[in-house]
Amino acid sequence: MKALRLIVVSFLFAFISFASINVFAQCAMCTLNAENSVKNGNTQGNGLNAGILYLLAAPYLAVAGIGYLWYKKYRRKNVSINMKDEKINLN
């Protein structure tokens, strides 16, 4: 069952990674500078786009990593509770 779960998660991760589209999320000033540099023959605008996307992904990856570690540390392992069949006296 763990192998099937690992395969499904790996497939979904690969699908999401390869099914992305190019996005251009920049402020107006950065967009203007990037467009002017590309028009003049420089390729620095493409690097600016990639850098912004890396900066956007970093907080999400950090939160996901912390969440995963928290889950692994605090999840319950096969806990068995051995309770006696006697009645509990609360006096």
Buried (B, 14 or more C-beta within 10 A) or exposed (E): EEEEEEEEEEEEEEEEEEEEEEEEEBEEEBBEBBEEBBEEEEEEBEEBBEEBBEEEEEEEEEEEEEEEEEEEEEEEEEEEEEEEEEEEEEE
